[in-house]
Amino acid sequence: MTKAIAAETTLKGITINTLNLGYFDIGMITEVTKEMQEVIKTKIPIGQQFGDPENILEVISFIIKSAYMTGTSIDINGGII
């Protein structure tokens, strides 16, 4: 869907990209028990930890600066498959 919408909006100067998020130390994960959080962390290859919300901001900043980038999906998930 990202690529289709990007193809439709590019000539209007609109870029479309998606961020596919994993687990972060913010939001709904705080409702999950500590025991289940530890189980989830074992599935995250990059350091077995939740992401820092700052990681999301860094990627958004990159996208904003990249006018030639459109129709792309970016995984920010610590390597979860």
mmCIF file of the N, C-alpha and C atoms, coordinates in Angstrom:
data_MODEL
# 
_entry.id   MODEL 
# 
loop_
_atom_site.group_PDB 
_atom_site.id 
_atom_site.type_symbol 
_atom_site.label_atom_id 
_atom_site.label_alt_id 
_atom_site.label_comp_id 
_atom_site.label_asym_id 
_atom_site.label_entity_id 
_atom_site.label_seq_id 
_atom_site.pdbx_PDB_ins_code 
_atom_site.Cartn_x 
_atom_site.Cartn_y 
_atom_site.Cartn_z 
_atom_site.occupancy 
_atom_site.B_iso_or_equiv 
_atom_site.pdbx_formal_charge 
_atom_site.auth_seq_id 
_atom_site.auth_comp_id 
_atom_site.auth_asym_id 
_atom_site.auth_atom_id 
_atom_site.pdbx_PDB_model_num 
ATOM 1   N N  . MET A 1 1  ? 0.816  -1.176  0.000  1.00 0.00 ? 1  MET A N  1 
ATOM 2   C CA . MET A 1 1  ? 0.000  0.000   0.000  1.00 0.00 ? 1  MET A CA 1 
ATOM 3   C C  . MET A 1 1  ? 0.877  1.263   0.000  1.00 0.00 ? 1  MET A C  1 
ATOM 4   N N  . THR A 1 2  ? 1.992  1.206   0.722  1.00 0.00 ? 2  THR A N  1 
ATOM 5   C CA . THR A 1 2  ? 2.890  2.355   0.788  1.00 0.00 ? 2  THR A CA 1 
ATOM 6   C C  . THR A 1 2  ? 3.375  2.738   -0.607 1.00 0.00 ? 2  THR A C  1 
ATOM 7   N N  . LYS A 1 3  ? 3.796  1.740   -1.375 1.00 0.00 ? 3  LYS A N  1 
ATOM 8   C CA . LYS A 1 3  ? 4.302  2.015   -2.723 1.00 0.00 ? 3  LYS A CA 1 
ATOM 9   C C  . LYS A 1 3  ? 3.198  2.562   -3.629 1.00 0.00 ? 3  LYS A C  1 
ATOM 10  N N  . ALA A 1 4  ? 1.994  2.040   -3.518 1.00 0.00 ? 4  ALA A N  1 
ATOM 11  C CA . ALA A 1 4  ? 0.889  2.499   -4.360 1.00 0.00 ? 4  ALA A CA 1 
ATOM 12  C C  . ALA A 1 4  ? 0.531  3.949   -4.046 1.00 0.00 ? 4  ALA A C  1 
ATOM 13  N N  . ILE A 1 5  ? 0.429  4.281   -2.781 1.00 0.00 ? 5  ILE A N  1 
ATOM 14  C CA . ILE A 1 5  ? 0.102  5.657   -2.407 1.00 0.00 ? 5  ILE A CA 1 
ATOM 15  C C  . ILE A 1 5  ? 1.237  6.595   -2.799 1.00 0.00 ? 5  ILE A C  1 
ATOM 16  N N  . ALA A 1 6  ? 2.475  6.157   -2.610 1.00 0.00 ? 6  ALA A N  1 
ATOM 17  C CA . ALA A 1 6  ? 3.628  6.978   -3.004 1.00 0.00 ? 6  ALA A CA 1 
ATOM 18  C C  . ALA A 1 6  ? 3.589  7.267   -4.506 1.00 0.00 ? 6  ALA A C  1 
ATOM 19  N N  . ALA A 1 7  ? 3.244  6.270   -5.309 1.00 0.00 ? 7  ALA A N  1 
ATOM 20  C CA . ALA A 1 7  ? 3.177  6.459   -6.755 1.00 0.00 ? 7  ALA A CA 1 
ATOM 21  C C  . ALA A 1 7  ? 2.100  7.479   -7.132 1.00 0.00 ? 7  ALA A C  1 
ATOM 22  N N  . GLU A 1 8  ? 1.009  7.494   -6.386 1.00 0.00 ? 8  GLU A N  1 
ATOM 23  C CA . GLU A 1 8  ? -0.080 8.422   -6.676 1.00 0.00 ? 8  GLU A CA 1 
ATOM 24  C C  . GLU A 1 8  ? 0.218  9.856   -6.233 1.00 0.00 ? 8  GLU A C  1 
ATOM 25  N N  . THR A 1 9  ? 1.035  10.030  -5.223 1.00 0.00 ? 9  THR A N  1 
ATOM 26  C CA . THR A 1 9  ? 1.221  11.365  -4.636 1.00 0.00 ? 9  THR A CA 1 
ATOM 27  C C  . THR A 1 9  ? 2.550  12.037  -4.985 1.00 0.00 ? 9  THR A C  1 
ATOM 28  N N  . THR A 1 10 ? 3.470  11.309  -5.569 1.00 0.00 ? 10 THR A N  1 
ATOM 29  C CA . THR A 1 10 ? 4.806  11.845  -5.831 1.00 0.00 ? 10 THR A CA 1 
ATOM 30  C C  . THR A 1 10 ? 4.779  13.093  -6.708 1.00 0.00 ? 10 THR A C  1 
ATOM 31  N N  . LEU A 1 11 ? 3.970  13.099  -7.761 1.00 0.00 ? 11 LEU A N  1 
ATOM 32  C CA . LEU A 1 11 ? 3.917  14.252  -8.658 1.00 0.00 ? 11 LEU A CA 1 
ATOM 33  C C  . LEU A 1 11 ? 3.337  15.495  -7.991 1.00 0.00 ? 11 LEU A C  1 
ATOM 34  N N  . LYS A 1 12 ? 2.703  15.317  -6.838 1.00 0.00 ? 12 LYS A N  1 
ATOM 35  C CA . LYS A 1 12 ? 2.184  16.449  -6.067 1.00 0.00 ? 12 LYS A CA 1 
ATOM 36  C C  . LYS A 1 12 ? 3.189  16.914  -5.016 1.00 0.00 ? 12 LYS A C  1 
ATOM 37  N N  . GLY A 1 13 ? 4.374  16.305  -5.024 1.00 0.00 ? 13 GLY A N  1 
ATOM 38  C CA . GLY A 1 13 ? 5.410  16.680  -4.072 1.00 0.00 ? 13 GLY A CA 1 
ATOM 39  C C  . GLY A 1 13 ? 5.237  16.056  -2.698 1.00 0.00 ? 13 GLY A C  1 
ATOM 40  N N  . ILE A 1 14 ? 4.451  15.002  -2.619 1.00 0.00 ? 14 ILE A N  1 
ATOM 41  C CA . ILE A 1 14 ? 4.197  14.330  -1.343 1.00 0.00 ? 14 ILE A CA 1 
ATOM 42  C C  . ILE A 1 14 ? 4.925  12.996  -1.338 1.00 0.00 ? 14 ILE A C  1 
ATOM 43  N N  . THR A 1 15 ? 5.725  12.772  -0.316 1.00 0.00 ? 15 THR A N  1 
ATOM 44  C CA . THR A 1 15 ? 6.395  11.482  -0.168 1.00 0.00 ? 15 THR A CA 1 
ATOM 45  C C  . THR A 1 15 ? 5.671  10.666  0.898  1.00 0.00 ? 15 THR A C  1 
ATOM 46  N N  . ILE A 1 16 ? 5.652  9.363   0.705  1.00 0.00 ? 16 ILE A N  1 
ATOM 47  C CA . ILE A 1 16 ? 4.972  8.452   1.617  1.00 0.00 ? 16 ILE A CA 1 
ATOM 48  C C  . ILE A 1 16 ? 5.951  7.350   2.022  1.00 0.00 ? 16 ILE A C  1 
ATOM 49  N N  . ASN A 1 17 ? 6.139  7.194   3.313  1.00 0.00 ? 17 ASN A N  1 
ATOM 50  C CA . ASN A 1 17 ? 6.982  6.125   3.863  1.00 0.00 ? 17 ASN A CA 1 
ATOM 51  C C  . ASN A 1 17 ? 6.299  5.595   5.118  1.00 0.00 ? 17 ASN A C  1 
ATOM 52  N N  . THR A 1 18 ? 6.602  4.356   5.474  1.00 0.00 ? 18 THR A N  1 
ATOM 53  C CA . THR A 1 18 ? 6.027  3.801   6.696  1.00 0.00 ? 18 THR A CA 1 
ATOM 54  C C  . THR A 1 18 ? 7.130  3.343   7.635  1.00 0.00 ? 18 THR A C  1 
ATOM 55  N N  . LEU A 1 19 ? 6.830  3.423   8.918  1.00 0.00 ? 19 LEU A N  1 
ATOM 56  C CA . LEU A 1 19 ? 7.714  2.914   9.959  1.00 0.00 ? 19 LEU A CA 1 
ATOM 57  C C  . LEU A 1 19 ? 7.028  1.712   10.597 1.00 0.00 ? 19 LEU A C  1 
ATOM 58  N N  . ASN A 1 20 ? 7.720  0.591   10.619 1.00 0.00 ? 20 ASN A N  1 
ATOM 59  C CA . ASN A 1 20 ? 7.214  -0.631  11.240 1.00 0.00 ? 20 ASN A CA 1 
ATOM 60  C C  . ASN A 1 20 ? 7.925  -0.776  12.581 1.00 0.00 ? 20 ASN A C  1 
ATOM 61  N N  . LEU A 1 21 ? 7.214  -0.481  13.644 1.00 0.00 ? 21 LEU A N  1 
ATOM 62  C CA . LEU A 1 21 ? 7.840  -0.416  14.961 1.00 0.00 ? 21 LEU A CA 1 
ATOM 63  C C  . LEU A 1 21 ? 7.804  -1.748  15.688 1.00 0.00 ? 21 LEU A C  1 
ATOM 64  N N  . GLY A 1 22 ? 8.850  -1.970  16.462 1.00 0.00 ? 22 GLY A N  1 
ATOM 65  C CA . GLY A 1 22 ? 8.904  -3.108  17.366 1.00 0.00 ? 22 GLY A CA 1 
ATOM 66  C C  . GLY A 1 22 ? 8.455  -2.652  18.749 1.00 0.00 ? 22 GLY A C  1 
ATOM 67  N N  . TYR A 1 23 ? 9.150  -3.116  19.764 1.00 0.00 ? 23 TYR A N  1 
ATOM 68  C CA . TYR A 1 23 ? 8.801  -2.799  21.154 1.00 0.00 ? 23 TYR A CA 1 
ATOM 69  C C  . TYR A 1 23 ? 9.680  -1.659  21.668 1.00 0.00 ? 23 TYR A C  1 
ATOM 70  N N  . PHE A 1 24 ? 9.033  -0.674  22.290 1.00 0.00 ? 24 PHE A N  1 
ATOM 71  C CA . PHE A 1 24 ? 9.735  0.485   22.823 1.00 0.00 ? 24 PHE A CA 1 
ATOM 72  C C  . PHE A 1 24 ? 9.353  0.718   24.272 1.00 0.00 ? 24 PHE A C  1 
ATOM 73  N N  . ASP A 1 25 ? 10.218 1.418   24.987 1.00 0.00 ? 25 ASP A N  1 
ATOM 74  C CA . ASP A 1 25 ? 9.984  1.734   26.403 1.00 0.00 ? 25 ASP A CA 1 
ATOM 75  C C  . ASP A 1 25 ? 8.965  2.856   26.556 1.00 0.00 ? 25 ASP A C  1 
ATOM 76  N N  . ILE A 1 26 ? 7.843  2.707   25.899 1.00 0.00 ? 26 ILE A N  1 
ATOM 77  C CA . ILE A 1 26 ? 6.801  3.732   25.941 1.00 0.00 ? 26 ILE A CA 1 
ATOM 78  C C  . ILE A 1 26 ? 5.502  3.106   25.442 1.00 0.00 ? 26 ILE A C  1 
ATOM 79  N N  . GLY A 1 27 ? 4.400  3.621   25.901 1.00 0.00 ? 27 GLY A N  1 
ATOM 80  C CA . GLY A 1 27 ? 3.105  3.199   25.372 1.00 0.00 ? 27 GLY A CA 1 
ATOM 81  C C  . GLY A 1 27 ? 2.562  1.923   25.976 1.00 0.00 ? 27 GLY A C  1 
ATOM 82  N N  . MET A 1 28 ? 1.960  1.095   25.129 1.00 0.00 ? 28 MET A N  1 
ATOM 83  C CA . MET A 1 28 ? 1.212  -0.073  25.579 1.00 0.00 ? 28 MET A CA 1 
ATOM 84  C C  . MET A 1 28 ? 2.057  -1.114  26.306 1.00 0.00 ? 28 MET A C  1 
ATOM 85  N N  . ILE A 1 29 ? 3.363  -1.126  26.054 1.00 0.00 ? 29 ILE A N  1 
ATOM 86  C CA . ILE A 1 29 ? 4.205  -2.141  26.708 1.00 0.00 ? 29 ILE A CA 1 
ATOM 87  C C  . ILE A 1 29 ? 4.173  -1.992  28.224 1.00 0.00 ? 29 ILE A C  1 
ATOM 88  N N  . THR A 1 30 ? 3.861  -0.795  28.710 1.00 0.00 ? 30 THR A N  1 
ATOM 89  C CA . THR A 1 30 ? 3.809  -0.573  30.165 1.00 0.00 ? 30 THR A CA 1 
ATOM 90  C C  . THR A 1 30 ? 2.645  -1.324  30.809 1.00 0.00 ? 30 THR A C  1 
ATOM 91  N N  . GLU A 1 31 ? 1.675  -1.750  29.997 1.00 0.00 ? 31 GLU A N  1 
ATOM 92  C CA . GLU A 1 31 ? 0.533  -2.520  30.498 1.00 0.00 ? 31 GLU A CA 1 
ATOM 93  C C  . GLU A 1 31 ? 0.846  -4.017  30.601 1.00 0.00 ? 31 GLU A C  1 
ATOM 94  N N  . VAL A 1 32 ? 1.961  -4.429  30.017 1.00 0.00 ? 32 VAL A N  1 
ATOM 95  C CA . VAL A 1 32 ? 2.355  -5.838  30.012 1.00 0.00 ? 32 VAL A CA 1 
ATOM 96  C C  . VAL A 1 32 ? 3.121  -6.136  31.299 1.00 0.00 ? 32 VAL A C  1 
ATOM 97  N N  . THR A 1 33 ? 2.896  -7.321  31.872 1.00 0.00 ? 33 THR A N  1 
ATOM 98  C CA . THR A 1 33 ? 3.586  -7.674  33.120 1.00 0.00 ? 33 THR A CA 1 
ATOM 99  C C  . THR A 1 33 ? 5.097  -7.693  32.912 1.00 0.00 ? 33 THR A C  1 
ATOM 100 N N  . LYS A 1 34 ? 5.821  -7.443  33.979 1.00 0.00 ? 34 LYS A N  1 
ATOM 101 C CA . LYS A 1 34 ? 7.288  -7.442  33.912 1.00 0.00 ? 34 LYS A CA 1 
ATOM 102 C C  . LYS A 1 34 ? 7.801  -8.805  33.450 1.00 0.00 ? 34 LYS A C  1 
ATOM 103 N N  . GLU A 1 35 ? 7.159  -9.878  33.890 1.00 0.00 ? 35 GLU A N  1 
ATOM 104 C CA . GLU A 1 35 ? 7.578  -11.218 33.495 1.00 0.00 ? 35 GLU A CA 1 
ATOM 105 C C  . GLU A 1 35 ? 7.443  -11.399 31.983 1.00 0.00 ? 35 GLU A C  1 
ATOM 106 N N  . MET A 1 36 ? 6.324  -10.947 31.415 1.00 0.00 ? 36 MET A N  1 
ATOM 107 C CA . MET A 1 36 ? 6.113  -11.087 29.973 1.00 0.00 ? 36 MET A CA 1 
ATOM 108 C C  . MET A 1 36 ? 7.054  -10.157 29.210 1.00 0.00 ? 36 MET A C  1 
ATOM 109 N N  . GLN A 1 37 ? 7.344  -8.989  29.757 1.00 0.00 ? 37 GLN A N  1 
ATOM 110 C CA . GLN A 1 37 ? 8.304  -8.092  29.118 1.00 0.00 ? 37 GLN A CA 1 
ATOM 111 C C  . GLN A 1 37 ? 9.665  -8.766  28.996 1.00 0.00 ? 37 GLN A C  1 
ATOM 112 N N  . GLU A 1 38 ? 10.067 -9.478  30.022 1.00 0.00 ? 38 GLU A N  1 
ATOM 113 C CA . GLU A 1 38 ? 11.360 -10.178 29.979 1.00 0.00 ? 38 GLU A CA 1 
ATOM 114 C C  . GLU A 1 38 ? 11.360 -11.265 28.903 1.00 0.00 ? 38 GLU A C  1 
ATOM 115 N N  . VAL A 1 39 ? 10.238 -11.953 28.744 1.00 0.00 ? 39 VAL A N  1 
ATOM 116 C CA . VAL A 1 39 ? 10.122 -12.974 27.694 1.00 0.00 ? 39 VAL A CA 1 
ATOM 117 C C  . VAL A 1 39 ? 10.231 -12.312 26.317 1.00 0.00 ? 39 VAL A C  1 
ATOM 118 N N  . ILE A 1 40 ? 9.542  -11.200 26.135 1.00 0.00 ? 40 ILE A N  1 
ATOM 119 C CA . ILE A 1 40 ? 9.585  -10.475 24.856 1.00 0.00 ? 40 ILE A CA 1 
ATOM 120 C C  . ILE A 1 40 ? 11.015 -10.030 24.554 1.00 0.00 ? 40 ILE A C  1 
ATOM 121 N N  . LYS A 1 41 ? 11.707 -9.526  25.553 1.00 0.00 ? 41 LYS A N  1 
ATOM 122 C CA . LYS A 1 41 ? 13.080 -9.037  25.356 1.00 0.00 ? 41 LYS A CA 1 
ATOM 123 C C  . LYS A 1 41 ? 14.014 -10.135 24.852 1.00 0.00 ? 41 LYS A C  1 
ATOM 124 N N  . THR A 1 42 ? 13.768 -11.381 25.236 1.00 0.00 ? 42 THR A N  1 
ATOM 125 C CA . THR A 1 42 ? 14.631 -12.471 24.773 1.00 0.00 ? 42 THR A CA 1 
ATOM 126 C C  . THR A 1 42 ? 14.508 -12.696 23.260 1.00 0.00 ? 42 THR A C  1 
ATOM 127 N N  . LYS A 1 43 ? 13.440 -12.182 22.650 1.00 0.00 ? 43 LYS A N  1 
ATOM 128 C CA . LYS A 1 43 ? 13.213 -12.338 21.210 1.00 0.00 ? 43 LYS A CA 1 
ATOM 129 C C  . LYS A 1 43 ? 13.834 -11.198 20.390 1.00 0.00 ? 43 LYS A C  1 
ATOM 130 N N  . ILE A 1 44 ? 14.407 -10.199 21.070 1.00 0.00 ? 44 ILE A N  1 
ATOM 131 C CA . ILE A 1 44 ? 14.966 -9.031  20.388 1.00 0.00 ? 44 ILE A CA 1 
ATOM 132 C C  . ILE A 1 44 ? 16.475 -9.223  20.238 1.00 0.00 ? 44 ILE A C  1 
ATOM 133 N N  . PRO A 1 45 ? 16.947 -9.468  19.013 1.00 0.00 ? 45 PRO A N  1 
ATOM 134 C CA . PRO A 1 45 ? 18.365 -9.777  18.802 1.00 0.00 ? 45 PRO A CA 1 
ATOM 135 C C  . PRO A 1 45 ? 19.344 -8.678  19.223 1.00 0.00 ? 45 PRO A C  1 
ATOM 136 N N  . ILE A 1 46 ? 18.979 -7.406  19.084 1.00 0.00 ? 46 ILE A N  1 
ATOM 137 C CA . ILE A 1 46 ? 19.928 -6.335  19.355 1.00 0.00 ? 46 ILE A CA 1 
ATOM 138 C C  . ILE A 1 46 ? 19.888 -5.940  20.837 1.00 0.00 ? 46 ILE A C  1 
ATOM 139 N N  . GLY A 1 47 ? 20.601 -6.678  21.624 1.00 0.00 ? 47 GLY A N  1 
ATOM 140 C CA . GLY A 1 47 ? 20.761 -6.359  23.034 1.00 0.00 ? 47 GLY A CA 1 
ATOM 141 C C  . GLY A 1 47 ? 19.649 -6.798  23.959 1.00 0.00 ? 47 GLY A C  1 
ATOM 142 N N  . GLN A 1 48 ? 18.680 -7.528  23.459 1.00 0.00 ? 48 GLN A N  1 
ATOM 143 C CA . GLN A 1 48 ? 17.568 -8.010  24.270 1.00 0.00 ? 48 GLN A CA 1 
ATOM 144 C C  . GLN A 1 48 ? 17.027 -6.905  25.175 1.00 0.00 ? 48 GLN A C  1 
ATOM 145 N N  . GLN A 1 49 ? 16.683 -5.795  24.518 1.00 0.00 ? 49 GLN A N  1 
ATOM 146 C CA . GLN A 1 49 ? 16.123 -4.654  25.239 1.00 0.00 ? 49 GLN A CA 1 
ATOM 147 C C  . GLN A 1 49 ? 15.091 -3.970  24.368 1.00 0.00 ? 49 GLN A C  1 
ATOM 148 N N  . PHE A 1 50 ? 14.202 -3.213  24.982 1.00 0.00 ? 50 PHE A N  1 
ATOM 149 C CA . PHE A 1 50 ? 13.245 -2.431  24.222 1.00 0.00 ? 50 PHE A CA 1 
ATOM 150 C C  . PHE A 1 50 ? 13.948 -1.216  23.638 1.00 0.00 ? 50 PHE A C  1 
ATOM 151 N N  . GLY A 1 51 ? 13.404 -0.717  22.545 1.00 0.00 ? 51 GLY A N  1 
ATOM 152 C CA . GLY A 1 51 ? 13.978 0.449   21.906 1.00 0.00 ? 51 GLY A CA 1 
ATOM 153 C C  . GLY A 1 51 ? 13.711 1.720   22.699 1.00 0.00 ? 51 GLY A C  1 
ATOM 154 N N  . ASP A 1 52 ? 14.556 2.697   22.456 1.00 0.00 ? 52 ASP A N  1 
ATOM 155 C CA . ASP A 1 52 ? 14.403 4.019   23.037 1.00 0.00 ? 52 ASP A CA 1 
ATOM 156 C C  . ASP A 1 52 ? 13.581 4.851   22.051 1.00 0.00 ? 52 ASP A C  1 
ATOM 157 N N  . PRO A 1 53 ? 12.564 5.576   22.506 1.00 0.00 ? 53 PRO A N  1 
ATOM 158 C CA . PRO A 1 53 ? 11.778 6.399   21.583 1.00 0.00 ? 53 PRO A CA 1 
ATOM 159 C C  . PRO A 1 53 ? 12.636 7.353   20.742 1.00 0.00 ? 53 PRO A C  1 
ATOM 160 N N  . GLU A 1 54 ? 13.804 7.694   21.218 1.00 0.00 ? 54 GLU A N  1 
ATOM 161 C CA . GLU A 1 54 ? 14.723 8.543   20.461 1.00 0.00 ? 54 GLU A CA 1 
ATOM 162 C C  . GLU A 1 54 ? 15.094 7.891   19.128 1.00 0.00 ? 54 GLU A C  1 
ATOM 163 N N  . ASN A 1 55 ? 15.122 6.543   19.082 1.00 0.00 ? 55 ASN A N  1 
ATOM 164 C CA . ASN A 1 55 ? 15.407 5.828   17.835 1.00 0.00 ? 55 ASN A CA 1 
ATOM 165 C C  . ASN A 1 55 ? 14.375 6.164   16.759 1.00 0.00 ? 55 ASN A C  1 
ATOM 166 N N  . ILE A 1 56 ? 13.130 6.293   17.150 1.00 0.00 ? 56 ILE A N  1 
ATOM 167 C CA . ILE A 1 56 ? 12.066 6.631   16.194 1.00 0.00 ? 56 ILE A CA 1 
ATOM 168 C C  . ILE A 1 56 ? 12.286 8.045   15.658 1.00 0.00 ? 56 ILE A C  1 
ATOM 169 N N  . LEU A 1 57 ? 12.603 8.969   16.556 1.00 0.00 ? 57 LEU A N  1 
ATOM 170 C CA . LEU A 1 57 ? 12.837 10.357  16.141 1.00 0.00 ? 57 LEU A CA 1 
ATOM 171 C C  . LEU A 1 57 ? 14.011 10.472  15.174 1.00 0.00 ? 57 LEU A C  1 
ATOM 172 N N  . GLU A 1 58 ? 15.044 9.682   15.378 1.00 0.00 ? 58 GLU A N  1 
ATOM 173 C CA . GLU A 1 58 ? 16.206 9.708   14.484 1.00 0.00 ? 58 GLU A CA 1 
ATOM 174 C C  . GLU A 1 58 ? 15.825 9.273   13.073 1.00 0.00 ? 58 GLU A C  1 
ATOM 175 N N  . VAL A 1 59 ? 14.998 8.239   12.971 1.00 0.00 ? 59 VAL A N  1 
ATOM 176 C CA . VAL A 1 59 ? 14.583 7.756   11.652 1.00 0.00 ? 59 VAL A CA 1 
ATOM 177 C C  . VAL A 1 59 ? 13.655 8.771   10.982 1.00 0.00 ? 59 VAL A C  1 
ATOM 178 N N  . ILE A 1 60 ? 12.745 9.355   11.746 1.00 0.00 ? 60 ILE A N  1 
ATOM 179 C CA . ILE A 1 60 ? 11.860 10.378  11.185 1.00 0.00 ? 60 ILE A CA 1 
ATOM 180 C C  . ILE A 1 60 ? 12.680 11.554  10.673 1.00 0.00 ? 60 ILE A C  1 
ATOM 181 N N  . SER A 1 61 ? 13.675 11.963  11.422 1.00 0.00 ? 61 SER A N  1 
ATOM 182 C CA . SER A 1 61 ? 14.554 13.055  10.997 1.00 0.00 ? 61 SER A CA 1 
ATOM 183 C C  . SER A 1 61 ? 15.244 12.705  9.683  1.00 0.00 ? 61 SER A C  1 
ATOM 184 N N  . PHE A 1 62 ? 15.719 11.475  9.565  1.00 0.00 ? 62 PHE A N  1 
ATOM 185 C CA . PHE A 1 62 ? 16.362 11.021  8.327  1.00 0.00 ? 62 PHE A CA 1 
ATOM 186 C C  . PHE A 1 62 ? 15.398 11.102  7.147  1.00 0.00 ? 62 PHE A C  1 
ATOM 187 N N  . ILE A 1 63 ? 14.168 10.646  7.358  1.00 0.00 ? 63 ILE A N  1 
ATOM 188 C CA . ILE A 1 63 ? 13.172 10.662  6.279  1.00 0.00 ? 63 ILE A CA 1 
ATOM 189 C C  . ILE A 1 63 ? 12.870 12.099  5.851  1.00 0.00 ? 63 ILE A C  1 
ATOM 190 N N  . ILE A 1 64 ? 12.731 12.987  6.811  1.00 0.00 ? 64 ILE A N  1 
ATOM 191 C CA . ILE A 1 64 ? 12.427 14.387  6.500  1.00 0.00 ? 64 ILE A CA 1 
ATOM 192 C C  . ILE A 1 64 ? 13.532 15.007  5.646  1.00 0.00 ? 64 ILE A C  1 
ATOM 193 N N  . LYS A 1 65 ? 14.777 14.648  5.941  1.00 0.00 ? 65 LYS A N  1 
ATOM 194 C CA . LYS A 1 65 ? 15.914 15.208  5.207  1.00 0.00 ? 65 LYS A CA 1 
ATOM 195 C C  . LYS A 1 65 ? 16.118 14.553  3.842  1.00 0.00 ? 65 LYS A C  1 
ATOM 196 N N  . SER A 1 66 ? 15.441 13.440  3.581  1.00 0.00 ? 66 SER A N  1 
ATOM 197 C CA . SER A 1 66 ? 15.655 12.672  2.347  1.00 0.00 ? 66 SER A CA 1 
ATOM 198 C C  . SER A 1 66 ? 14.491 12.887  1.379  1.00 0.00 ? 66 SER A C  1 
ATOM 199 N N  . ALA A 1 67 ? 14.543 13.952  0.628  1.00 0.00 ? 67 ALA A N  1 
ATOM 200 C CA . ALA A 1 67 ? 13.455 14.295  -0.289 1.00 0.00 ? 67 ALA A CA 1 
ATOM 201 C C  . ALA A 1 67 ? 13.272 13.260  -1.400 1.00 0.00 ? 67 ALA A C  1 
ATOM 202 N N  . TYR A 1 68 ? 14.288 12.470  -1.682 1.00 0.00 ? 68 TYR A N  1 
ATOM 203 C CA . TYR A 1 68 ? 14.238 11.496  -2.773 1.00 0.00 ? 68 TYR A CA 1 
ATOM 204 C C  . TYR A 1 68 ? 13.699 10.140  -2.318 1.00 0.00 ? 68 TYR A C  1 
ATOM 205 N N  . MET A 1 69 ? 13.370 10.016  -1.063 1.00 0.00 ? 69 MET A N  1 
ATOM 206 C CA . MET A 1 69 ? 12.935 8.745   -0.497 1.00 0.00 ? 69 MET A CA 1 
ATOM 207 C C  . MET A 1 69 ? 11.413 8.713   -0.420 1.00 0.00 ? 69 MET A C  1 
ATOM 208 N N  . THR A 1 70 ? 10.813 7.762   -1.110 1.00 0.00 ? 70 THR A N  1 
ATOM 209 C CA . THR A 1 70 ? 9.363  7.583   -1.039 1.00 0.00 ? 70 THR A CA 1 
ATOM 210 C C  . THR A 1 70 ? 9.015  6.132   -1.351 1.00 0.00 ? 70 THR A C  1 
ATOM 211 N N  . GLY A 1 71 ? 7.899  5.675   -0.807 1.00 0.00 ? 71 GLY A N  1 
ATOM 212 C CA . GLY A 1 71 ? 7.449  4.306   -1.042 1.00 0.00 ? 71 GLY A CA 1 
ATOM 213 C C  . GLY A 1 71 ? 8.222  3.263   -0.268 1.00 0.00 ? 71 GLY A C  1 
ATOM 214 N N  . THR A 1 72 ? 8.842  3.678   0.827  1.00 0.00 ? 72 THR A N  1 
ATOM 215 C CA . THR A 1 72 ? 9.709  2.794   1.590  1.00 0.00 ? 72 THR A CA 1 
ATOM 216 C C  . THR A 1 72 ? 9.105  2.431   2.943  1.00 0.00 ? 72 THR A C  1 
ATOM 217 N N  . SER A 1 73 ? 9.313  1.187   3.357  1.00 0.00 ? 73 SER A N  1 
ATOM 218 C CA . SER A 1 73 ? 8.948  0.739   4.703  1.00 0.00 ? 73 SER A CA 1 
ATOM 219 C C  . SER A 1 73 ? 10.224 0.485   5.475  1.00 0.00 ? 73 SER A C  1 
ATOM 220 N N  . ILE A 1 74 ? 10.314 1.061   6.647  1.00 0.00 ? 74 ILE A N  1 
ATOM 221 C CA . ILE A 1 74 ? 11.509 0.921   7.471  1.00 0.00 ? 74 ILE A CA 1 
ATOM 222 C C  . ILE A 1 74 ? 11.135 0.186   8.763  1.00 0.00 ? 74 ILE A C  1 
ATOM 223 N N  . ASP A 1 75 ? 11.865 -0.895  9.044  1.00 0.00 ? 75 ASP A N  1 
ATOM 224 C CA . ASP A 1 75 ? 11.668 -1.637  10.288 1.00 0.00 ? 75 ASP A CA 1 
ATOM 225 C C  . ASP A 1 75 ? 12.545 -1.038  11.372 1.00 0.00 ? 75 ASP A C  1 
ATOM 226 N N  . ILE A 1 76 ? 11.929 -0.659  12.481 1.00 0.00 ? 76 ILE A N  1 
ATOM 227 C CA . ILE A 1 76 ? 12.674 -0.184  13.655 1.00 0.00 ? 76 ILE A CA 1 
ATOM 228 C C  . ILE A 1 76 ? 12.254 -1.126  14.791 1.00 0.00 ? 76 ILE A C  1 
ATOM 229 N N  . ASN A 1 77 ? 12.928 -2.263  14.859 1.00 0.00 ? 77 ASN A N  1 
ATOM 230 C CA . ASN A 1 77 ? 12.446 -3.309  15.764 1.00 0.00 ? 77 ASN A CA 1 
ATOM 231 C C  . ASN A 1 77 ? 13.553 -4.117  16.437 1.00 0.00 ? 77 ASN A C  1 
ATOM 232 N N  . GLY A 1 78 ? 14.772 -3.645  16.386 1.00 0.00 ? 78 GLY A N  1 
ATOM 233 C CA . GLY A 1 78 ? 15.849 -4.361  17.048 1.00 0.00 ? 78 GLY A CA 1 
ATOM 234 C C  . GLY A 1 78 ? 16.216 -5.689  16.407 1.00 0.00 ? 78 GLY A C  1 
ATOM 235 N N  . GLY A 1 79 ? 15.749 -5.923  15.189 1.00 0.00 ? 79 GLY A N  1 
ATOM 236 C CA . GLY A 1 79 ? 16.097 -7.143  14.485 1.00 0.00 ? 79 GLY A CA 1 
ATOM 237 C C  . GLY A 1 79 ? 15.100 -8.273  14.612 1.00 0.00 ? 79 GLY A C  1 
ATOM 238 N N  . ILE A 1 80 ? 13.941 -7.990  15.208 1.00 0.00 ? 80 ILE A N  1 
ATOM 239 C CA . ILE A 1 80 ? 12.916 -9.031  15.317 1.00 0.00 ? 80 ILE A CA 1 
ATOM 240 C C  . ILE A 1 80 ? 12.471 -9.437  13.923 1.00 0.00 ? 80 ILE A C  1 
ATOM 241 N N  . ILE A 1 81 ? 12.384 -10.730 13.709 1.00 0.00 ? 81 ILE A N  1 
ATOM 242 C CA . ILE A 1 81 ? 11.965 -11.247 12.392 1.00 0.00 ? 81 ILE A CA 1 
ATOM 243 C C  . ILE A 1 81 ? 10.477 -11.528 12.423 1.00 0.00 ? 81 ILE A C  1 
# 
